[in-house]
């Protein structure tokens, strides 16, 4: 598993990682027993095995990132989610119960997973490099018009629109303006990834 291309390390940087679902599920430190009861209950409701594996792998990967970032063992990463709109737990932006100053984010898509951990707000998104975003009508509601027009000026706008999409999703998940943004392509895994954070991004290998 490899992180983004920025140099650095330590708790003053955001750790951003992309991996395949099989890579995470084969990791010796990670297993389904690390999940909380509410996470396992959510998994039980997913009927498509491949999607279940992706969700499981993303939640395990973020625990591994938390362990590397904080020094805690993976089973001490008390991940929680709270929706600010309805006030209910179990969905919404994830956070660490015992580390309010540490931001976490995760993403999964068709056999790919990504996770980020860092000081303050963080967000991450991953998509298969071959994927193309939806209709322009939808994209124009969600993405900056200047970026869309620049992408449409290319002979093949698909890759540029996809990069816009993952950057927008990473910023949306972080939930804060004015963050640093890093986008890269993992060619070995055929993945496009973007991470947002208040500080520099760091390479993370697991």
Secondary structure, 3 states (H helix, E strand, C coil): CEECCCCCCCCCCEEEEEEEHHHHHCCCCCCHHHCCHHHHHHHHCCCCHHHHHHHHHHHHHHHHHHHHHHCCCHHHCCEEEECCCCCCECCCEEEECCCCCEEEEEEEECCEEEEEEEECCEEEEEEECCCCCCCHHHHHHHCCHHHHHHHHCCCCCHHHHHHHHHHHHHHHHHCCCCCEEEEEEECCCCEEEEEEECCCEECCCC
